[in-house]
């Protein structure tokens, strides 16, 4: 059987995902891409703060606590809010010893199962716990006591449930991709 006869057996329309599936994945992934690209700009104030802190600490022997607080808040926010972008780009840590040898269909089965059994339940629990903490901090108008600057802590604490929600949404897109991989044996 020639390669032409094999390609003629499957209509190209059957290889394409249904429009609602494709649109859902495209919207979620486009939003995730936008979030990641927007957060990337926070590297500039983060690096500026670190440079200021290093110069003030080592050249002038005068560390600035407010710069330290600012940088760990920016970094913490970037870490939590950027997790969904990392999932979109498939950059989370994974042990690929066996996984990379699996067929696409089996990769979809493994990923889909782990999303349903571990990922979603764990993130729903994290969202529930962190939302309560963030709202408590907001209502108390909690501030940092590490320096006289006393920045509010609720925005940093709010990054946890927001980042978790973004990760849940991106996880839904990835689960849809797993479903397609299981059904058609190819990744979207």
N, C-alpha and C positions, 0 to 999 in steps of 0.2 A: 504494500500500500504506500503510495507516494505521500509526501508532505502536503501536497495540494488536496488530495482526497480527505485527509484528516481534518484540514482546516475547513473544508466544505461541509463536514458533518455537523459542526456546531455553528449555529448562526451567531454573528457578532452581537446581536441584541441580547442573547442569553449570557454573554460574558459581562455585560454592563449591569451595574446594580440598579434596582428600581429607583426612580427619580426621588421619591421621599427619603430613601436611605442615603442616596448620594448628596442631596441637599442638606440633610441633617448633619452628616459628617463634615461637609464643606463649611457650613456655618460655624459649627463648634471648633473645627480646626483653624479657621480663619480668625475667630475670636481669640483662640489660644495663641496663635502666632502674633496677633496684635498686642496681647498682654505681655508676652515675652519680649517683643521688640521695644515696647514702652518701658518696661522695667529695666531694660539694659541701660537706659539713660541714667539710672541711679548709680551706676558705676562712677560717674564723674564726681558727684559730691562725696561718694565714699572714698575714692582715691585722694581727692583734695583734703578731706579730713584726716586721712592716714598720713599724708605728706606733712600737713601742719603739725600733727601730733608727734611725728618722728623728729622734725626739726626742733620743735619746742622742748621736747624731752631730752634729746641728745646734744643739741647745739647750745641751748640756753638753760638746760637743767631745770626746766619749768614745765612739767606736764600739765595739760589742760584736761580736766575731768569732763567738761562738757563736750569736747571733741570725741573723747572715748565713748561717751554715751550716744552721741549722734551716730558714730560709725557702727556701733553694735546694733542700734535700732534700724539703721538703713540695711545693714547686712541681714539681720533677722527678717525684716520685711521682704527683702529680695529673695531670701531662701524659701520662705513660705509661699509667697505669691508666685514665684517662678517654678514651683514644683510641677504645675500643670504643663508648662512649656517644655520642661524636661521630659515629661511623659509623652507629649506630642512628638518630640524628636527622638524618642526611644533611647534616652541617655541615662535612665536609671540603671543601677547596678543589677546585673543578672549573671547567673552562672551558665555559661553557654557550652559547657562540656558536652552535654547530650542534646540540648535544645537546638543547636545549629544544625544538627544532623537529621532532625525530624523533618518530615514533609510539612508543607505549609498547612495542610489540614490538621496535622497533629499539633503544630505550633499554635494554631487557633484554638484547639481543644484545651491545651495546657493553659494558655493565657486566659481564655474565657472562663475556665473553671476557677483559676486563681482570682480573677476579678470578682466572680460571684461569691466565692467561699471566704476569701481573705480581704481583698481590697475594699469592696463596698461596705461590708460590715465594720471593718476597722475604721474607715474614714467617717462613717455615720456616727460611730461612737466618739471619735475625736471631735467631729463637728459639734455634737451635742455638749460634750464637756467643755470645749473651748468657747462656745457661744455664751454659756452661762458665766464663765470667768470674764470674758470680755465685757459683757453687759454689766456685771458687778463692778468691774473697774471703771466703766463709763459713769455709772450712777454715783459712785463714790468720788468721782473726779480724782482718781488715784494719780499721784505723781511720783517720780523717782526721788529717793532720798539720798542718792549717791553724791549729789553735788548741789550747790546753792541754785543752780540753774533750774532744777526741779521740773524737768519736762513731763508732760502728761504721758502716762503709760498705756492708756486705753487704745491709742492708735496702733501701737505695737502688738498689744494683745488681740486687737480686732483683726490683725493680719492673719492670725491662725485660723479662725473660722472662715474668713474670706478665701484664704489660700486653699483650705480644705474643700470649700464649695467649688472652687475652680477646678481642683483636682478631681472631684466627683463628676463634674460635667465632662471633663476631658476623658475620664475613665469610661463614661457612657459611650463616647465616640469610639474609643478603643475596643469596647465590648462589641459594638456594631461591626467593627472591622474584623474582629475574631469570628463573629457569626458568619460573615461573608467568606472568610478563609475556610471555615468548616464546610460551608455549603458549596463553594466553587473551587476550593483548592488554590486560591490566589489572593494576595493581599491587595487591598484598595490603597 
